[in-house]
Amino acid sequence: MKNLAIIGAGAWGTALAMVLAPRFSRVRLWVYEEDLAVRMLKARENDVYLPGFRLPPNVEPTGDLSSVLDGAGIVLSAIPSHLVRGIYQRMLPSVEESMVFVSATKGLENDTLLRMSEIIREVLQARFAPQVAVVSGPTFAQEVARFEPTALVVASEDPSLAERIQAAFSGPAFRLYTSEDPIGVEIGGSIKNVVALGAGVLHGMGLGHNAMAALITRGLAEMTRLAVALGGKVRTLAGLAGLGDLVLTCTGDLSRNRAVGVELASGRKLDEIIGSMRTVAEGIKTTNAAVDLARRYSVEMPISEQMFQVLHFGVSPREAIGRLMVRSLKKEE
């Protein structure tokens, strides 16, 4: 597996190309925007999503999806969740059964409520039974691109596949742990973005550490309940893809989802916030799927429910917090 194909050249996909470049002979990076692909090839920099970072010599940006896949041993996708199905359908004629597919996308598909690995498997099964793994954990693209120490989880139902990806991706600044629980890893990576929207609201309202600690802790409880209902493991949510990613996204200034929450607290409308953003805040779309999944599996997720009300029904952040605080008293679990 000397050749790596990365699908998606946002900040995360570009950072992955940079940190993984020393591990592969060739890294081809698919860029959605043709004009950006041309500029990246010439200037060796992603001036839109990750400016200020020079691409390694063996990273080849291109807008040609089929050429990116040619000869790849590993296909690593880092694209927004709502684009995964369509792009994998476009990839279908060019993929090979020998390839390993790794998802680094955090989110859920709204209509089907499927996780990213489930979508990939569903699309590719039209040709063969694919080898699929997922990668998640506490990561900001800029810090990964600076080669700052980062730890993630690679999960697959096939332990040997997770170990192969672990060995292929791990390096001095990029450490992977293995897991046999892709459900827990993907649910943790998805729902933490919803909770981070709430964290941004708290920060934007000027509320203190008490409120933030309560939100993170109870948000973790929601993530864990949903993951377990879907077949995930409690211990996964206590690890890097759960608690670790949750703390980072709720407290870090580089978090897009937290930034959206801050804007909501200032009184800006969701459409206005989205219109001003260059990159995707996955928590906005994931909130819908989280609430639908919670209802389908009879899982109590009050924070996600209130964020849904704020985003889509005009409930004020202050009212949403009030609703959470006056709920019926319960045992902690």
PELIN-V199637 format. One record per backbone hydrogen bond with DSSP energy under -1.0 kcal/mol. CO is the residue of the C=O (numbers start at 1). NH is the residue of the N-H. If there is no record, write none. Layout:
co:CO nh:NH
co:CO nh:NH
//
This chain:
co:2 nh:25
co:2 nh:26
co:3 nh:73
co:3 nh:74
co:4 nh:28
co:5 nh:76
co:6 nh:30
co:7 nh:78
co:10 nh:14
co:11 nh:15
co:12 nh:16
co:13 nh:17
co:14 nh:18
co:15 nh:19
co:16 nh:20
co:17 nh:21
co:20 nh:23
co:21 nh:24
co:26 nh:4
co:27 nh:60
co:28 nh:6
co:29 nh:62
co:30 nh:8
co:33 nh:37
co:34 nh:38
co:35 nh:39
co:36 nh:40
co:37 nh:41
co:38 nh:42
co:39 nh:43
co:40 nh:44
co:44 nh:55
co:45 nh:47
co:46 nh:50
co:56 nh:59
co:58 nh:27
co:60 nh:29
co:62 nh:31
co:64 nh:68
co:65 nh:69
co:69 nh:72
co:73 nh:100
co:74 nh:5
co:75 nh:102
co:76 nh:7
co:77 nh:104
co:80 nh:83
co:83 nh:87
co:84 nh:88
co:85 nh:89
co:86 nh:90
co:87 nh:91
co:88 nh:92
co:91 nh:94
co:96 nh:99
co:100 nh:75
co:101 nh:133
co:102 nh:77
co:103 nh:135
co:109 nh:113
co:114 nh:109
co:115 nh:119
co:116 nh:120
co:117 nh:121
co:118 nh:122
co:119 nh:123
co:120 nh:124
co:121 nh:125
co:123 nh:126
co:124 nh:127
co:124 nh:128
co:131 nh:101
co:133 nh:103
co:134 nh:155
co:136 nh:153
co:140 nh:144
co:141 nh:145
co:142 nh:146
co:143 nh:148
co:144 nh:147
co:150 nh:175
co:152 nh:177
co:153 nh:136
co:154 nh:179
co:155 nh:134
co:158 nh:162
co:159 nh:163
co:160 nh:164
co:161 nh:165
co:162 nh:166
co:163 nh:167
co:164 nh:168
co:165 nh:169
co:166 nh:170
co:173 nh:150
co:174 nh:171
co:175 nh:152
co:177 nh:154
co:179 nh:156
co:181 nh:185
co:182 nh:186
co:183 nh:187
co:184 nh:188
co:185 nh:189
co:186 nh:190
co:187 nh:191
co:188 nh:192
co:191 nh:195
co:192 nh:196
co:193 nh:197
co:194 nh:198
co:195 nh:199
co:196 nh:200
co:197 nh:201
co:198 nh:202
co:199 nh:203
co:200 nh:204
co:201 nh:205
co:202 nh:207
co:203 nh:206
co:208 nh:212
co:209 nh:213
co:210 nh:214
co:211 nh:215
co:212 nh:216
co:213 nh:217
co:214 nh:218
co:215 nh:219
co:216 nh:220
co:217 nh:221
co:218 nh:222
co:219 nh:223
co:220 nh:224
co:221 nh:225
co:222 nh:226
co:223 nh:227
co:224 nh:228
co:225 nh:229
co:226 nh:230
co:227 nh:232
co:228 nh:231
co:236 nh:239
co:237 nh:243
co:239 nh:244
co:240 nh:245
co:242 nh:246
co:243 nh:247
co:244 nh:248
co:245 nh:249
co:246 nh:250
co:247 nh:251
co:248 nh:252
co:252 nh:255
co:255 nh:259
co:256 nh:260
co:257 nh:261
co:258 nh:262
co:259 nh:263
co:260 nh:264
co:261 nh:265
co:262 nh:266
co:263 nh:268
co:264 nh:267
co:269 nh:273
co:270 nh:274
co:271 nh:275
co:272 nh:276
co:274 nh:277
co:281 nh:284
co:282 nh:286
co:283 nh:287
co:285 nh:289
co:286 nh:290
co:287 nh:291
co:288 nh:292
co:289 nh:293
co:290 nh:294
co:291 nh:295
co:292 nh:296
co:293 nh:297
co:294 nh:299
co:301 nh:305
co:302 nh:306
co:303 nh:307
co:304 nh:308
co:305 nh:309
co:306 nh:310
co:307 nh:311
co:308 nh:312
co:309 nh:313
co:309 nh:315
co:316 nh:320
co:317 nh:321
co:318 nh:322
co:319 nh:323
co:320 nh:324
co:321 nh:325
co:322 nh:326
//
